[in-house]
Each structure stands twice: as C-alpha cells, then as structure tokens.
Amino acid sequence: MQNLMQRALGDDWHKLPPALQAHYQYANSIETGHMDIEYPRWMQPALMLLRRFGALVDRSGKNVTTVVERHMEGERQRWHRTMTWPDGKTIPFNSLWIHAGGNRFIEFVNPALGLEMAVHVDSESRLHYQGVRFVIKLGCWLLPIPEWLALGHTTIIEHALSNNRFAMDFRLTHPLFGQVFRYAGEFQTN
C-alpha cells in the first residue's frame, strides 16, 4: 500500500532520498532529534491560546529533545510529537494527516482545525510544503480560512543529511507581522 506522501508526490516520490522515504514510510515509526523553537515575544499570548486547541507549541528553546511517533490508521497518519526541555518540561503536539487529493494534505491539530498544504520535490531532492489555507471542519464540510486572516503562510523544507538523518525547517510568516513562528531541527530515522 502507498503511504500518504507517495500518493501526494506520485512519480516524484522516487526523487526523495532514503532518509525522507523512511520518514514517510507506510509503517509505524519512532524518530528522535532536537529542535530549535522560536517566535517573537509578543506572540506568547496567542500561542498559549492556540495551544489550548492543540495547535503549535507555546514555549521557545534551543536544542529541545524531540521524539516523533507516527502510525497509520488506514489511509490516515497520526503524529505524536513530544518535546522535552532541559528543565524537564514536556509538551506534546499531536496531529492527524489526511490526503486531500493531488499533491495536498490536511493536517488536523484537533477534530475541527486543520492546515491544508501542497508538497513538491525540488531539483535538489528537498521536500517543500506550501500552506494553501487553514480549514475548519464542520461535519463533512471544510470551511476555508485564508492564511493571511490567521497566522500567515506556512512553509516547510525537509532535506536529507545522510541515508538515515534529515533536517526540517517549519516557518509561519504573516504578510504584516513577518515571521511569527519557527521550529527547525534534525532527526534520525529508523
């Protein structure tokens, strides 16, 4: 069976290096790594509110130990991320991914709130995500929310460091306020 990324990328799946193919395999996995999490101080109240809805992380830090557990639920992927700071504070960040047709995914951070993203592989075998819109799920309907009306445009770039290590960089950039959130790090695949 094809994994979600294979479905979204089609023939371009084969352009991904082994570390990224392992990251998205159709199998349960646990990956470990470290991330830097940063945002402007004035974003703290908004992030604390968003955290109550399961979105993002409301604490910054450097070299934060991160464990990513992923498992398949039929055609969907469930992601459990656990970030642990040096002082022992732990914050989970969970989401559910579904294929939204073509090269698109929706990542739901709770049963109603999601982010639709499009993916492609560039000429250097890096995987790019581009935010399309935020969505609110009401029954079987998806209510679109333009990115500029919410947190801004999402970009994610992932690239291989070796056959079993990769780096990722997630950014939210608002057209008026600039970069409002970023997390980036390196991970070991299994």
C-alpha angles and dihedrals in degrees: 000000000000120000121232094261092052089053092049097044099038111185090358089071087085090059091066116099119243094262092058093042088053090049091058100034120140093252140081113275144176120208128184131203148121130267139193113220120195140166137153114280092239088064092065097094092047092047091049089055094045090049089061087061093048096257124135127325126287100208129073126213148144125249093003111183107242131189119191118197117187130182136171125243102189105287094355134077124219117205123199113186120184120191119194122192123208090257090060097255110145127198123185122210114190132180144167121225125206130179110249098191131278112013094338137109134182116214110201116201091187133002092280110028123071146154121227114212136180121216136204139162117238128214091271093056093253118144114232127195120193121192113239101179144316117255138203114207114219108179105302094341128093115212108206121224116192113238093237090058091057131028098325137248120342123217128175126181122187125184136173121254094183137337091291105023131070140173127223134193121194120187136177113200122184118205092231104029102035122219107005100171139012138172124177135167152134128266140192116225125211 
